Amino acid sequence: MIAYYNGNYLPVEKISISPFDRGFLFSDGVYEALRTYNRKLFMLKNHLDRLKYSLEQTNINFTEFDKLEKIIFACAEKNNFTHDFSTYIQITRGISFPRTHHYNNQIKPNLLIYTTELKKREHELNNGVSIILERDLRWNRCDIKSISLLPNVMANQNAFIKGCYEAVFYRDNFITEGSHTNFFAVKNGKVITAPLSNFILNGVTRNIVFRLCNENNIPVEEEYILLAEIFNYDEFFLTGTSTEITPVVKIDNNIIGNGSPGLLTKKIQKLFYNFVRNY
Ligand SMILES: Cc1ncc(COP(=O)(O)O)c(C=O)c1O
């Protein structure tokens, strides 16, 4: 597998980074993950806008946005990908020695890009997934797509060992989002999800759901899903670039509804694939 690092395309096992990369020392970096549909990068501008936001908020001095698309397709080509693929872009602040918390903003950021072939997820998309609920131990700037993800890793591993797809976080009585997804509920025909704030990522797929609901007269509201009320909602689903619209049919071992994806969830899934087809 060939990946890109700072100007070079190399087999992944040949790529090395300095231990003085601030990403390695401090998780001082940001990332984006996107995918193609029909061999076109889906919602590229939205992902680049969010990347710029993450870079601005962390004051990382990277400006070479124009070259990213070319590098992504070069990676896919070098790996002979013939189908749609996903891609990961990571920008760390750069290398500084000795290790100090403060930094000099003249250092050059390090850019890593790789592509992977997408896994088939028919079963999850058609039948839904199980999730667990976990206390949200993350920091208060979840609006930044930071590479500092240990609480997400720990929570998702807990889900994984229980055979679940995702861990969804709560803060006090409020559900925020999943470890790598946004989380939605349906109640009495209304779609709801946590409001945008410093506690969640402004998901690109989340925004598509709002757009599709608004265009199709499906009531949709930014409103916290309440932990104490979790089993009083009718349907649940997760959204994300690789997760797409994935129904949730089990939470902490409790079956939701009749154990099948909800009707409104399926309708939104269908609208989403229609949107993708015409993108
Ligand atoms: C914490 C978190 N929330 C939500 C999302 C979904 O965002 P998007 O739809 O832009 O992929 C992600 C995606 O990586 C994420 O990491």
PDBQT file of the ligand as one rigid body, heavy atoms in Angstrom, charges set to zero:
ROOT
HETATM    1  C1  LIG A 301     -16.581  12.574  16.645  1.00  0.00    +0.000 C 
HETATM    2  C2  LIG A 301     -17.213  12.543  15.285  1.00  0.00    +0.000 A 
HETATM    3  N1  LIG A 301     -18.485  12.962  15.149  1.00  0.00    +0.000 NA
HETATM    4  C3  LIG A 301     -19.110  12.924  13.949  1.00  0.00    +0.000 A 
HETATM    5  C4  LIG A 301     -18.461  12.474  12.805  1.00  0.00    +0.000 A 
HETATM    6  C5  LIG A 301     -19.187  12.436  11.492  1.00  0.00    +0.000 C 
HETATM    7  O1  LIG A 301     -18.748  13.468  10.663  1.00  0.00    +0.000 OA
HETATM    8  P1  LIG A 301     -18.848  13.365   9.073  1.00  0.00    +0.000 P 
HETATM    9  O2  LIG A 301     -20.295  13.153   8.751  1.00  0.00    +0.000 OA
HETATM   10  O3  LIG A 301     -18.365  14.692   8.606  1.00  0.00    +0.000 OA
HETATM   11  O4  LIG A 301     -17.988  12.235   8.653  1.00  0.00    +0.000 OA
HETATM   12  C6  LIG A 301     -17.128  12.066  12.901  1.00  0.00    +0.000 A 
HETATM   13  C7  LIG A 301     -16.420  11.623  11.702  1.00  0.00    +0.000 C 
HETATM   14  O5  LIG A 301     -15.281  11.304  11.684  1.00  0.00    +0.000 OA
HETATM   15  C8  LIG A 301     -16.490  12.103  14.164  1.00  0.00    +0.000 A 
HETATM   16  O6  LIG A 301     -15.195  11.712  14.306  1.00  0.00    +0.000 OA
ENDROOT
TORSDOF 0
